[in-house]
Amino acid sequence: MRTETDRQTRVLGRSGIEVGALGLGCWAIGGEWATPDGSPLGWGKVDDDESVAAVRRALELGVRFFDTADVYGAGHSERVLGKALAGRWDEAVVATKWGNLFDERTRTMDGRDTSPAYARAALQASLRRLGTDRIDLFQLHIGDTPSDEAAVLREACEGFVAEGLIGAYAWSTDDPERAALFAEGEHCAAVQHACNVLEDAPRMLGLSEERGLLSIIRSPLAMGLLAGRREPGRRAEAGDIRSTPPEWLHWFEEGGVPSAHWARRVEAIREVLTADGRTLAQGAIGWLWGRSARAVPIPGFRTVAQVEENAAALTYGPLRPEQLEEIDGLLV
């Protein structure tokens, strides 16, 4: 069962850089890292060889867009991704982010820096870790950066484009007004924001449509809740951010147990999402494609099997309009 989605591409704004309808988020392959007080910020232990194999399997399956950040694993995600793409950069489109301060030696994050000088230093460091001379999409990672500071950073990014260091830039923020400010830049190509079938983002998706941006969708599977593997009562492993969830991670309770409220909502729509032979995750991805032709979901992964399941969503394509309507009614 193959559809037009298999051949469908997305273009990063006015950059001309083509990406597929599906990307992969590289937070999890950064492994364990933490705040200075020891609160986990990663997704638990990872096998770097498995991560490399997963990235290369994604390329084989036609998934070519990879989204990382310098802070993921305190630099480790970029290094692993760079290793996986060595000799294959012409097959991939890579996005990374900057703005958080971290220590690679202790694998901790502590503070932020939104100065133009740090943006350049962070870009140069990311290029070294990735092992490339150009990054396709460079994203501000601090979602609540004040607008006056962001305007200066936007112009700094225009300079990076002119120097050939990046192809385009974006902001990872859930604030439409902030995203619109960055979109005033000639080479702003996207906005990265949260959205999934449980929590829609109509204003952000509307902005992308209005400004000709891509919506790079983080948390498309609600941090695993929509992946179908988070059983009620199952606790997260040590080193997994879900084990001691911060305030924004409201889909989980202490210990990484799925919230009863959100688990009930998943069950309410499971049958619709898994129609046509899809897995729950594939249905959640299909909902995003049905929701917007500008959406590029970036589900996380740690294994080859997870990549294969996510990539198989392409064989099904977007949910049908009547399925979207049915889900809306079930979630009222």
N, C-alpha and C positions, 0 to 999 in steps of 0.2 A: 504493500500500500504506500506508494510514493506520491508526493504532491509537489506543487510549485515551490513550497517552502524549502525543498532540498536545494533549489537553485537560487533561492532568494538572497539578495544581498542588502546590506544597509551601507550608507555612505556617511562618513564622519563629516557632517556639516558641509562646508564649502571646501574642505581639504581635498576631496576626491579620493580619500583613502577608503577602500571598500572593506567591510567586515561582514561576517555571516549574520544570520538571524539569531545565532546563539554564541555566547562567549563562555568563558570559564573564569571564576573568581579564585585567586591564588592566596587568599588569606590563610586557609587551613594548611597549605603545604609549607608555610613558614615554621610550623612546629610550635613548640612551647616558648612563650615569652610572657612577661608580667609587668605589673606596676612595681615601684620600689618596695611596697609593703607586701608583695608576693601574690596579689590578686591576679589570677590567670587572664591573659588576653588572647591566647591562642585557642586552638581546638583540640589540644592534646598531642600526644606523641605521633610522629610520622616517620615513615621509612623513605628516605630521600631517593633511593633507587626506584621505589614504587612511584614516587611523585614524578620522576623523570620519565618513567615508562608511561605514566598516565598522560603527560603532556604530549608525548610523541604519538600515543594512540589517538589523542584528540585530532592531531594533524592528519592522521590517516583517515579519520572519519569526517574530515572536512570542516572541523571547528578550528578557526585560526585566530580568534581574538582572545587575548589573555589579559586579565586585569589584576594588577598587583599593587603594592605600596611599599615604599622604602621601610616603613615601620613594621610590616608583617614579619614576625620572627626576628625583629631587630636586624633587618637586612637579609635574613636567610632565604625568604621567599624569592627575592630578586636573584640571589645567587643560584638557587635551584632552577629557577625558570631559565636563567642564562645558560646553565649547563645543558638543559633539555633542548634549547633552541640552537645550540652551537652548530654552525654549518647549515642551519635551516631557517635563518632569519627572513629569507625571501618568502617563506610560506606563512609567516605569522604577522599579526598586528598586535603590538604590545602597548598597554597603558600602565602607567604607574602614578603614584601620588606623593605629595610632600607636605610638610608643615609640622609634623610631630618630631620631637627630639627623642633620641634613643641611644643606648649604649650597646654596641654589638658584642662586647666582651661579656657583660653581665646579662644580656638579652632582656633589658628592661626599657620601658618607655617612661620618660619623665619630662613633661613640659611641651611647649610648642614655640615655634618661631615663624612669624608670617612676614618677615622683612624680605625685601628684594634680594639682599645679599645672601640670605640663607636659601632662598629659592634657587639661586645659581649654584651655591655649594651643594645643595641637595641633588640638583639635576646632575652635576658632574659626578657625584658619588654613585647615583643610580646607574649612570652610564657605565661606570667601572664595574659595579657588581653584576650588571646584566651582560657585560662583555660586548657592548655595541657602541656605535658612534651617533646613534639617533634613536629617539623614542617617539613613537607615533602619536601618543596622546599623554600629555602631562597635566595632572589634575591636582588642584588645591584640595587638601584633605581636611581642612578645618572648616566645618560647615557653618560656624557662627562668626567667622571673621568679619569685623566691622566693614561697612561698605567703603569707607574712604581708604582703608588699607587694601581692600580687594581691588579697587580701581587701579592702584599703583601696581599691584601684582599682575593684573591683566595686561598692563603695558609692558611689564617685564617679560611676560610670556610672549607678547608680540615680538620682542627683541630676540627671544630664543628661537622663534620661528625664522626670523630674518637671518639668524646665524646658522640655520640648518641643523640645530640641535634637537628640535622637536618638529613634528608635522602639524600638530594642532594642540589645543588645550581645553580644559573644562574645569568645572567645580563640582566637588562631591558635597552636595547640600540638599536639604529638603525644604528650603525656603525659596519660593518662586521669585520673590523680589531680588534676592541675592543672585540667583541664577540668571535673571534677566539682565542684571548689571554686567555680568561676565559676557553674556551673549551680545553685548554691544561691540565687543572686539571682533575684528575682521576674521580672525582665525580661531575663534571659539567654535567648537564643533559639537559639543555634547553637554549634558548635565548627568551626573550620576546621582540617583536618588532611590529611596526605598519604595517598593511597591510589590504587592502580591495579592492573590485572590482573597485573602482575609482582610487586607487593608489596602484599599485602592488609593491612588494619588492623582485625582483628576486634574488638579491645578498644575502639577508638574508635567503631566502628559500633555495637557493643553498648551503649556508654554513651549514644549518641544515642537509641537505641531505648528504653532504660530511663528516660532523663530527658526524653523528648519534645523533643529538640533536632533541628535540621537538621544534617547532616554536609555542610559545604561542602568539596568535594573539590579540593584543590590537587594539582598534578602528575598529573592524570588521564591524561595522555599521556606521562608520564615525560620532561618537558621536550623533547618532540618526537620521542623515540625511537619512540613508538607512533603518530606521525602519518603514518609511511610515507614521509617525505621525507629521512630521515637515512641516506644510503647509506654502507655500509662504506668507510672510507678518506676520506670527505669531511670536510674540515676546516671549522671554524666561522670566520666572518669576524671581523676585528678588532672589538673593542667588544662581542662576544658573551660572556657569562659562561661559556658552554660551551667557549670557546677556551682558558681557563685554569681548569678546573673546581675549585671548592673541594672540601674533603673530603666534604661531604654530597652533592655531585653525582656520585655514583658510577656513573651510567649512561654517563659519557663519560670518555675518556682525554685526555691533553694534546693540545691542538689541536682539541678538540671532536669527535674521532673516536669513534663509538659503541664502547663496550667490547665485546670479542668475546664475553664471557660473556653479557652482556645481549642482544646481537644474536642469539645462538643461541636464546635463550629466546623472543624475538619470533618468530623463524622457526618455532619448534616449535608455536606457537599461531596463526600467521597464517591458516591455512586455516579454522579454526573462527571466528575473529573476522570474516573476510571472507565468511562464508556468507551466503546470502540477498541478495547484491548489495551488502552494506555495504563501505565502505572500511575500512582498518585502524583509523583513528581512530574511525569510527562504531561499529565493533565494540567497541573499548576503552571507549567511553562506554556502550554497551549493557550491557557486563559490569558496570559500576558500578550501573546501574539494576537489573539482575538481582540484584545483590549486596545492595542495600538500597533500600527504598522511601523512605528519608529522605535519600538521597544526591543532592546537587546538584553535578555536576561543573562546574568553571570552567576549561575549556581556554583557553590564551592565544591571541592572534591579532595579526596585523599587517596583514592584507589583507581585502578584501571576500570574496575567494574562500575564505579560511580560515573566515570566519564562515558562509558559505553551506554549506560542507561539514559543519561542526560542527552547525549547526542542522538539517541534513537527517537527523541521527541520530534526531530526534524522529519521523520517518516510519516508522522501524523499531522503536523502543521497546526494551525490555530483551531481553537474550539469554534464551533458554529455559533452564529448569533443567537439562535434559540437556546443553546446551552448556556451562554452568558446570561441570558434573561432568566433562565431557570435558577441559576446560581444566585442572581440578585434577589430573587424571591425567597430563596431558602435562607439567606443571610439577613433578612430584614429583622 
